[in-house]
Structures are given as structure tokens and as C-alpha cells.
Amino acid sequence: MPDRASVERRLRRLGFSDDGTRVLADHFLDAEERGKRSHGLARIDFLETLPDLDARAEPACVADEPGYQRWEGRGALGYLTLDAIVRAQLAAPPDHARLVVASECFPTGMLGHWVRRLADGGLVSALTATSPARLASPAGGPALAGTNPLAIGVPSSDGRPVVADVSMAKAPWGDVIAGDASEADVVPFGGEQAHKAFALAVGLQLLVDSLVAGGFGAVLLVARPEADPVPGLRTLADGLRLPGDR
């Protein structure tokens, strides 16, 4: 795997600030270390092909009310929008819970990366994001939903949060970009039970679309935990790997 310095040089050549470079490098290298090549360094290759990349664009929070925030990407990559959102939640956590809606938020990368940061900061979260429509019903017909991952992060007093991050596709589009899958693999996962993943993909698609009102977006629920269930679950698991463990 390339060293961090070479990764950051490539990102700076694209025009990203020092802060943006750090955010992107953190994300891509984290993905590589966790074996998720679909969201790793292959994404820099992808960014280098974008003719209209605005490396200096900055997202903005346009509504901030008790229990609700709305953000706009304003031309920034979804990675940078989610980074700004995560920082904002950690800097000023909700009293109880907050719904965060982000428009113009794409690509968003490995969603587990963002909920892990929130969990490391002591917050429970659930995050989903939309993408170009690529999933059709197992019964056939046109593509109706994106691969629409769902990530959930739960903090733990033992410092080992549980992070579940699942795409609704057998292979996410990133696997195609990384050369690890073909477009034929971008179908709802589950074989004979694929209708279940398709139903989740459609539900998540409509959830985001109804709140974002146009374009790709992300929806985050973040809350202060009222309990600490992870250590007990680890005791029951008796050493088995839980979601998000290395």
C-alpha cells in the first residue's frame, strides 16, 4: 500500500487544501486497512478523471434547530460534507438526538468511517446515503435505487465500538471501480432472498429523497446513548469478531 505522503501528494495535485487532503487521505487509507478497496485508493484514480472537480468548494450548514440540521454540499465532495457534519456533531452534540439531512452529498465513501468517528466521540448514529440508481428488482425492470448503504455506530466504554456498514448490493459500485467485480454483480444481495435487500434499498432511497428533495444526499441520526450494551454483547460473543472489528 502506498505511503501516506504519496497519497497526500496526489490529492494536493488535485487542488485540495491541507485539511481536505488530510480528510480524504484518512478515509482512503482507513478503507484500505480494513480491506475495503472499493472505497480506498482506487477512488483517487476516479477523482483524477472528474472534469468538473471543485477541490476548494466548502459545504455549509443552512439550518440549525433543536433536533435538526440541514447541510448543503455546495460543490464539495460528499466526503468533505460528511467530515464537516461529523465535526459539528462532536463539537456540539445534541441534548438527546438530532436528525441531519445533507443535500448535494456525493460520493460519501465508506459510511462506517463516519459513524465510527461519532462512536469514538461517544455518540450513537445511523447513516445512509444515496447514489446513482443501479439496483433493479430481482423480478426485473429498470434500476430503481442506488446501492444505498446503511451504517450504524454504537460506542462502548471499553473503547471498541460496534460499527455495522452494509451496502444493499451484492457488490457496491466501488468494487467495479477497483476492478474487483463486474457491473453484473451490482444487484441486490441475498440470492433467493434478494427481494429483502431490494426492499431496504428502495426504502432508504425514498427516505433520503423525501428529506433531501432532489439530487444525491445523506441522512444521519445521531444521539447520546442511554446505555452501554456493547461490553455485554462481547461477553456473549465469547471472542467472536463483531461488525467493525479489525
C-alpha positions in Angstrom: 0.0 0.0 0.0 1.4 3.5 -0.9 2.7 5.5 2.0 0.6 8.4 3.3 2.9 11.0 1.9 2.4 9.8 -1.7 -1.3 9.7 -1.2 -1.4 13.2 0.1 0.8 14.4 -2.8 -1.8 13.1 -5.3 -4.6 14.8 -3.5 -2.8 18.1 -3.3 -2.2 18.0 -7.0 -5.9 17.9 -7.5 -6.1 21.2 -5.6 -7.4 20.1 -2.2 -6.4 22.2 0.9 -4.2 20.7 3.6 -7.3 20.0 5.6 -9.2 18.5 2.7 -6.2 16.4 1.8 -5.9 15.1 5.4 -9.6 14.2 5.5 -9.5 12.3 2.2 -6.3 10.5 3.0 -7.6 9.4 6.3 -10.7 8.0 4.6 -9.0 6.2 1.7 -6.2 4.7 3.9 -8.7 3.6 6.5 -10.7 1.8 3.8 -7.5 0.1 2.5 -6.5 -1.0 6.0 -10.0 -2.5 6.6 -9.9 -4.4 3.3 -12.5 -2.2 1.6 -10.6 -1.5 -1.6 -13.9 -0.3 -3.2 -13.6 2.8 -1.1 -9.8 3.1 -0.9 -7.1 4.4 -3.2 -9.0 3.5 -6.4 -11.2 6.4 -5.6 -8.3 8.8 -6.1 -7.9 7.4 -9.6 -11.7 8.1 -10.0 -11.3 11.7 -8.7 -8.5 12.3 -11.2 -10.9 11.7 -14.1 -13.5 14.2 -12.9 -13.5 17.2 -15.3 -15.5 19.5 -13.0 -13.9 18.7 -9.7 -14.0 21.7 -7.4 -11.4 20.9 -4.8 -11.9 24.2 -2.9 -15.7 24.0 -2.5 -17.0 24.1 1.0 -20.2 22.7 2.5 -22.4 24.8 4.7 -25.0 24.3 7.5 -28.1 26.2 6.3 -30.5 25.3 9.1 -29.8 24.5 12.7 -32.7 23.9 15.0 -33.2 21.8 18.2 -33.1 18.3 16.9 -32.5 19.1 13.3 -29.8 20.4 10.9 -29.7 20.8 7.2 -26.5 21.0 5.2 -25.7 21.7 1.6 -22.6 20.4 -0.2 -22.3 23.4 -2.5 -20.0 21.6 -4.9 -17.8 19.9 -2.2 -17.2 16.2 -2.4 -19.6 14.2 -0.2 -16.6 13.0 1.9 -15.9 16.6 2.9 -19.5 17.4 3.6 -19.8 14.4 5.9 -16.5 15.3 7.6 -17.9 18.8 8.3 -21.1 17.2 9.6 -19.3 14.8 11.9 -17.1 17.5 13.3 -20.1 19.7 14.0 -21.9 16.9 15.9 -18.8 16.2 18.0 -18.3 19.8 18.7 -21.9 20.4 19.8 -23.7 17.1 20.5 -27.5 17.1 20.6 -29.1 17.2 24.0 -30.8 14.0 23.2 -31.0 13.3 19.4 -30.6 15.1 16.1 -31.6 14.4 12.5 -29.1 15.7 10.0 -30.0 16.0 6.3 -27.4 16.7 3.7 -28.1 17.6 0.0 -25.6 17.6 -2.8 -23.7 15.0 -0.8 -21.9 12.6 -3.1 -19.7 10.5 -3.1 -19.9 9.6 0.5 -17.4 6.7 0.6 -17.3 4.1 3.4 -20.1 5.2 5.7 -18.7 3.1 8.5 -15.7 5.6 8.6 -18.1 8.4 9.6 -20.2 6.6 12.2 -17.0 5.2 13.8 -15.7 8.7 14.4 -19.0 9.6 16.0 -18.9 6.4 18.1 -15.3 7.2 19.2 -16.7 10.5 20.4 -19.4 8.8 22.4 -22.4 9.2 20.1 -24.7 6.6 18.6 -25.5 7.1 15.0 -27.2 5.7 11.9 -26.2 7.0 8.4 -27.4 6.3 4.9 -26.7 7.9 1.6 -28.0 7.6 -2.0 -26.1 7.1 -5.2 -27.0 6.7 -8.9 -29.8 4.2 -9.5 -28.1 0.8 -10.1 -30.3 -1.7 -8.3 -33.3 -3.2 -10.2 -35.9 -5.5 -8.7 -34.9 -9.2 -8.7 -38.1 -9.6 -10.8 -36.5 -7.4 -13.5 -37.2 -3.9 -14.8 -35.2 -0.7 -14.6 -32.8 0.3 -11.9 -34.9 2.0 -9.2 -32.5 2.6 -6.3 -28.9 3.2 -5.5 -26.8 0.7 -3.6 -27.7 2.8 -0.6 -25.6 1.6 2.3 -26.7 1.8 5.9 -24.1 2.2 8.7 -24.7 2.1 12.4 -22.1 3.0 15.0 -22.5 2.3 18.8 -19.9 3.5 21.3 -18.6 1.3 24.1 -17.0 2.0 27.4 -14.3 -0.5 26.5 -13.2 1.7 23.6 -14.2 -0.8 21.0 -17.4 0.5 19.2 -19.5 -1.8 17.1 -19.8 -0.5 13.5 -22.1 -2.2 11.1 -21.8 -0.9 7.5 -23.8 -2.8 4.8 -24.5 -1.9 1.1 -27.7 -3.3 -0.3 -25.8 -4.6 -3.3 -24.0 -7.9 -3.8 -21.1 -5.8 -4.9 -21.0 -2.0 -4.5 -20.1 0.2 -7.4 -16.8 0.8 -5.8 -15.8 -2.8 -6.4 -16.3 -2.2 -10.1 -14.1 0.9 -9.9 -11.5 -1.1 -8.1 -11.7 -3.9 -10.6 -12.9 -6.4 -8.0 -16.4 -7.0 -9.5 -18.3 -6.6 -12.8 -21.4 -4.5 -13.3 -23.4 -7.7 -13.4 -22.6 -8.1 -9.6 -24.3 -4.8 -8.8 -27.6 -6.4 -7.8 -29.5 -6.7 -4.5 -27.7 -9.2 -2.3 -29.3 -12.3 -0.9 -29.8 -14.7 -3.8 -33.3 -16.1 -3.5 -33.9 -13.6 -0.7 -32.7 -10.6 -2.7 -36.1 -9.0 -2.6 -35.3 -8.2 1.1 -32.2 -6.2 0.2 -34.1 -4.6 -2.7 -36.9 -3.5 -0.3 -34.3 -1.9 2.0 -32.6 -0.2 -0.9 -36.0 1.3 -2.1 -37.0 2.3 1.5 -33.7 4.1 2.1 -33.9 5.7 -1.3 -37.3 7.2 -0.6 -36.3 8.2 2.9 -33.4 10.3 1.7 -35.3 11.5 -1.4 -38.2 12.7 0.7 -36.0 14.7 3.0 -33.3 16.0 0.6 -35.8 17.0 -2.2 -33.6 16.4 -5.3 -30.2 15.0 -6.1 -28.0 12.7 -4.1 -28.0 13.1 -0.3 -27.4 11.6 3.1 -29.4 11.3 6.2 -27.8 10.9 9.7 -29.5 10.2 13.0 -27.1 11.0 15.9 -27.9 10.6 19.6 -26.5 10.4 23.1 -26.5 6.8 24.3 -28.7 6.0 27.4 -27.0 2.6 28.0 -23.7 0.7 27.2 -24.7 -2.6 25.6 -21.5 -3.4 23.7 -19.4 -4.9 26.5 -22.3 -7.3 27.4 -22.6 -8.3 23.7 -18.9 -9.0 23.5 -19.1 -11.3 26.6 -21.9 -13.2 24.9 -19.9 -13.4 21.7 -17.1 -15.0 23.6 -14.3 -13.8 21.4 -16.1 -13.9 18.0 -15.4 -10.9 15.7 -18.2 -8.3 15.8 -19.0 -5.9 13.0 -16.3 -3.2 12.6 -13.6 -5.2 14.5 -10.3 -5.4 12.7 
